[in-house]
Amino acid sequence: MAGIGFELRKILRRETLTGVARAYAYAGLISSGPLILSIFGILIIGVLSLAFVIPKYAIVQFQVSVTYIIALSLILTGPLQLSFTRFISDRLFEKRDDLVLSNYNGVVLVSTIASGVCGFVAMAFLFRAEPLLYRLLMVAGFVVVSNIWIAVIFLSSVKQYRQILLVFLVGYTCTVGFALLLNRNGLVGLLGGFVAGHLVLLAGLSGLIYRDYRSTRFISFEVFQRRFAYPSLAIVGLLFNLGVWLDKFMFWYAPGTGTQVIGPLHASVIYDIPVFIAYLCVMPGMATFLVRIEADFVEYYDAFYDAVRSGATLRHINDMRDMMVGSVRTGLYEIIKVQAVVLLLIVTFGARILESLHISALYMPLLVIDVISASLQVLLLGLLNVFFYLDGRRIVLKLTAAFVVLNGLFTGFTLWLGPDSYGYGFALALLAVVIAAVTVLDRKFASLEYETYMLRN
């Protein structure tokens, strides 16, 4: 999200209550808007299709199929996301705009081939019993959603956040509309509507890219050359997405918690519903993260390195370093405060929310721990973002690797312990990684001047 801080600081300079509210609302919509739109879009399709889809279980099959498309496409394109972002940012800094569009096309081609091959292999060997049209739509959806992540990464790199949100709104409106028009065809109709709507979404995102960039070559692959490659970023992208989804996969396929839904795809009613609600609760924390980390931290970050480059006094450099450290601490503390309020609201009204959704109150303890987990994930995102600004790629690599390992170990242990411990594995893994990240970041800030001058020399 680098670059959004400039717009947020512009809004905050008005120093009015309205200005602050606008900044937080803008940050919340930019950071969580696409997530909220996608979640509610799939929900609305399910709810409004109840009267038309027979059998009703086809709606569950549709929602599970879409969940797997999203999860696996994120993991598959993870290695491309951060490394491509860095490539775009570096080329724009060098004023090499001519390499931007052609390399975007190259990355899209690689993503299309990789997702298409994986999709066809999976459908050929794992979904033989399913209808041909379902299998073709699953492959098409997997390819389209994989390319959507690439387009979103590109547009985020060039700071077109509002356009992303607007296109997602149009795309998911079309997704809902197409799915409702086709829902009388059951699972195939719902999935066809999903694919058609996401084609509109991809076309809209691609249109923004082709509108603003030109290239003498249609396609090129400099992004994959060794001199431009960032292997650590590619691995981080893979590990972070894998870490976020690992506990879900384990619950889906554990004998006591998962059930088969369609083909080899499993789901876990016990685990999925509280996780789904918990991720709707991160919008306040994400807004705070963007306002405090991207706006305040970046301002002092720039001031610190400007002081170093201009040969300022050591006292001034130390003051800027202290302000930068203070902005990070304040940002993390405010994320904790905001998400603590969200948690209190869930504790107070969670039972009513579950009741309104016709969900048993027995899910309440798991919902609470999942909200805590989602809040810790926002904290981790904030910390990783700071490390990226400080070019701590190796540190981020170690933290994300630890996240994957700990999530797997702790989740496996909680599955063995039984229902009372469900959800604690993901939460404990995040807590351990957040504590480790804070400790390492504190040490890095303590030696920041030394590292800065050593790297400069």
N, C-alpha and C positions, 0 to 999 in steps of 0.2 A: 504493500500500500504506500510505498515511498512516493512522496509528492503531494499527497492529499493534505499534508500539514500546511502547505502554502495557502490553500483555500480556507482551511479552518482558522488559521491565524488572521486572515483577512476579515472573517466574520467576527472573531473574538475581539478585534481591535476597537469595536464600537463600545465595548465595556458596559453594555446594558444587559438587563435580565433577558430581554428579548433576543439580543445577540447571542448570549450564552445558550439559551434554549434552542435557537436556530442551529448553532454549531453542533450541539449534542444530537438534535434530531437529524441533521444532515449526516453526521458520522454514523448514527445508528442505521439509517436507511442505506447508506453506501456499503457498510460492512456486513449487514445482515439482511438487507432487502432481498437479494436473489435467493438466499436460503429460505426466508420466510415465504416468498412467492412460490418456490418450488414445493415446499411442504404443504402449504394450503391448497395449491393447485391439485396435487395428487389426492388430498383429502376430499376436496370438493367433488372431484371426479367420482370417488368412491361413494360419497353420500348421495349425490344426485343420480347415481346409476342404480341404486338399490331397487327402484321400482321397475327397471327395464331389463336388467341382466339376469338371465336364468342359465345355469344355477348361480345363486348368490355367491358361492365359493369362488366363482371366477373373478370377483372383485379383489379378493384376497390374493389370488394367483397373480393378478395384474400388479398389485402394489408390491408384492414380493419380487416379481420379475424386474420392475422398475428400480427397486432398491439395489438389487444385484448389479444392474446396468450402471447405476451411479457409483456404487462402491468400487467395482472392479475397474471402471474407466478411470477413476481418480488414482487408483494404485498403478494402473498401467502407464498413464501419462505423467505420473509423479516425477520420474527422472527427467522429463522434458520441461516441466513447469518452471522451476527455479533457474535452471541453467539457461533456458530461453529468455527469461526475464532479464538475467544479467547480460546476455548477449545484446538484447535490444537496447538496454540502458547504456551500455558501453558504446554502441555504434551511434546512438543519438548524441552522446557526449562528444564523440569524434566528428560530428556533423557528416556521418556516412549514411544519410537517409536512404541512399540508393540500395543499400544492402538489407534494409528492413523488410520490405514487402516480399522480395524474392526468397529470403530465408524463412519468412512466415509460411510461404507456399511449400518450401522444402520440409519444414517441420510438420505441416498438415499432411503432406504425402506420407511421411514416415509414420505418423499417428494413424492414418487411414489404413496403411498396409498392416501395421502391427495389430491394430484392433480388429481388422477384417480377418486376418489369418487366425488370430486367437478365437474370434467368434465362430468362424466356420468350423474349426477343429472341435471346439466345445459342442457345437450343435450336431456335428457328424457323429461324435462318439458318446456324448452324454445325454442327448435329447432325442434319441432315435424314435422313441415311442410318441413324441409330440407331433402335432400337425405341421406340415411343411411351412404353411404360411406363418405360424407362430415362430418357427425357427428362423425364417427369413427376416421377420420383423425384429426379433431379438438381435440378430447380427446388425441390421440397419440401425437400430437404436443405439447399440454399443458404439458403432463407428461415429454416428452423429454426435452423441454426448461426449465422446473422447475429443472430438474436434472442437466442441464448444468450450471445453476447458482451455484448449490452446488459444482460442480466440479471446477468451476472457483474460487470460494471462497477458496477451499482447496488449489489449486495450487498457489494462491496469498499468502496464509499463509506461504507456504514453498518457496516463492520467485522465482517461475518458470515463470517469466513474459514473457521472450522471447518465451518460449515454448507455452504459451497461445496464443500469437499473431500468431505464425506460424500455430498452429492447427486451429485457427479461419480463417486464410487465406485459408487453405486447405478445411475446412468445408464449408465456404461460396462459394468457387469455385465449390465444389460439389453441393451445394444448387442451384446455378445458372444453372449449367449444367443439373442437374436432372429436374429442373422446365422447362427449355427450351426443353428438350427431351419429356416431358409429356404435354406441354402446349396445344397441339391440343385437349386434353381431357377437356379443359375449366377449370373451377374453381377447380374441383376435381384433375385434372392433376397438376395444379400449386401448390395446397396445398400438394399433394403427393410428389412432388419434394422438397418442403420445409421440410417436415417431414423426407424424406430420407437423405437429405443433413445434417440435424441437428442430425440424428442418427450417421452419419459419424463424425460429430463434437464431439458428446458425447463420441463416441468410442475412438477418439483420445485423449481427455482429460482424460478419464478413463485409457487408456493405459499408459499415463505418470504417473498416480498415482500408478497403479499396478506394474509398472517397478521399482519404487524406494522404495516401502514400502512392508513389509511382516508382517504377524501376525499369531499367532497360532490359533486364532479364526477368523472365517469368518465374524461374525457379533456380535456387542455388542452395548450397549446403555448407557454407562457411561456418555456420553454427556448430557443425560437428567436427571441424578441424581442430587439431591438437592445440594450436596457439590460442584458440578462442574457447576451448572446452574448459569446463569446471566440473571435474568428476565428483568432487565432494558435494556440490550443489545437487547434482543428479541423484546421488545416493541419499542425501537428506530428503529430497522430494519423495523418493520411494519409501524411505523409512517412516517419515511422519504420517503419510497417508495409511501405510500398513499398520502403524501403531494405533491410529484412531479407530480402525475397523477390526483389529485383531480380536478383541474381546467379543465383538458382535458375532464374528464367524465362529468363535469357540462356543458361544451359547447356542447358536443356530444348529450346530452339529453335535452338541453333547447329548447323550442318550436321554438324560432326565429333563432337559429343558427345550430341546428342539424337536420340531416335527416336519416331516416332508410335506411340501406344498405343491410343487410341480416339478417333474423330472428330478434332477439332483438338487434342486433348490429347497433349502430348509428355512424355517423361521422360528422365532421364539416369542410367543405371546407374553410370557412371563417377563422377558427382558426388553422387548422392542418398544412397547407402549410407553413405559416410564422414560426411556432414553429419548424417544420422540418428543415428549412434552418438555424434557429438560433442555433440549437444544433450542426450543422456542424461548427459553428464559435467558439466553445469553446476549440478547440485543442490548440491554443497558450496559453490560460489561464491555461489549465490543465498542459501543459508542464512547465509553470512558477511555478505553484503550487508545482509540484513534485520536481523541482530543488531547489527552495528556501525554501520550508517548510520541505520536506523530507531530503534534503541534509544539508542545513545550520542549520536549527532549531535543527535537531536531533543531530548534532555534538555538539552544545552548551548544549543541553539537557543532553547528556551523560556526558559532562564535569562538569556540575553543580552537578549532582548526584554523580559523582565520587569524587568531592571535598567534598561533605557532608559525604560520606561513609568513606573517608580517613582522616577525621578530619582536613581539611585545615582551614586556617585562615578565619575569617568572611569577611575580605576584599576580599579575593580571591573568596569566595562563592558569595558575592555580585557582583563581576565583572562578574562571569560566568552567574549569573542571568540576569544582564544587557545585556550581549551579546545575551542571549537566547531571551529576550524581543525584542531587536533590530532586531534580525533575523526574528522574526514574523512580526514586523512592516514593515521591508523591503520587505518581501515576499508578504504581502498583498498589499503594495503600487505598487509593480511591476506587480502583477496580474491586478490591476486597470489600470496601464499604458498600458499594453499589450492589454487588452480588450477594452480600449478607442481607441486605434489605429484601432482595428478590427471594432469598431462601426463607426469610421470615414470612413473607407473603405466601409462599408455597406451603409452609408448615401450618399457617393459619387457614388458608382457603383450599389447600390441595385436595382434601377429602371431598369438598363440594365440586371441584373441577372434575375429579374422577367420577363422582356420582352423575354429573351432567353428561359425561361421555359414556355412561352406562358401564363403568369399569369398577371392579371391586375395590373397596377401601383397603384390602390386603396389599395392594400395590404401593401404599403410601410410604413405607420405609424405603423401598427401592427408589421411588420417585425423589425422595429427599437426598439420598446419596448420589443419585444421578445428577441432580441440580448442582451439588457440590463438585462433582466431577467436571461438569460442563464449565463451571466457574474457574476451576483449576486449569482447564484447557485454555481459557482466555488469558490467564496469567502466564502460562507457558508461551503462548503466542507473543505476548508482549515482551517477554524476556528474550526469546529467539530473535525477535525483530531488532532489539538493541544490539545483540551480538552480531547480527548481519551488518548493522551500521558500523560497528567497530571492526569489521572484517574478521570476525571470529568463526570462520567456516568450520575449522577443525573441531572447535568446541561444540558447535551446533550438531555436527556429525556424531560426536560422542554422546551428546544428550539425547538425540533422536534414536540412536542405537540402543541406549539404555532404556528408553521409553518402550521400545518394541519388546525387549527381553523381559523387563519387569512386568509389563502388561500381560505377556504370555504366562509368566510364572505365577503371578498373583491371581490372575483370573482362573488358571487351572487349579490353584489351591482352593479358591472360594467355591469352585464347582464341586470339588471333593468334599468340602465342609458341609455344603447343603444350602437350602433356600435362605436361611437367616443371614448369610454372608454374601449373597449375590449383589453385585455392583461395587463391592469394596475393593476388588482387585484392580479395576480401572482407576478408581479414586486414589488408592495407595500408590499405584505406579506414577500417576501424575504428581501426587504430593512429593514423592521421593525425587522426581526429576526437577520439580520446581525448586525444592530446597537446594539441590545440587547446583542448579542454574544461578540462584541468588548468591550462593557461596562463591562460585567461580567468577561471577560478574563483579562482586565486591573486590576480589583479588585483582581482577583486571583493571578496575578503576584505580586501585591503589598504585599500580605501576604504569598508568596510562601515559604519563609524560615520558618516562623512560622508553617505553615501547614505541611511542610516536617518533621520538628523535632517532632511535636506532633504525627504524624502518626508513626514515627520511634520509639517513646517511647511507 
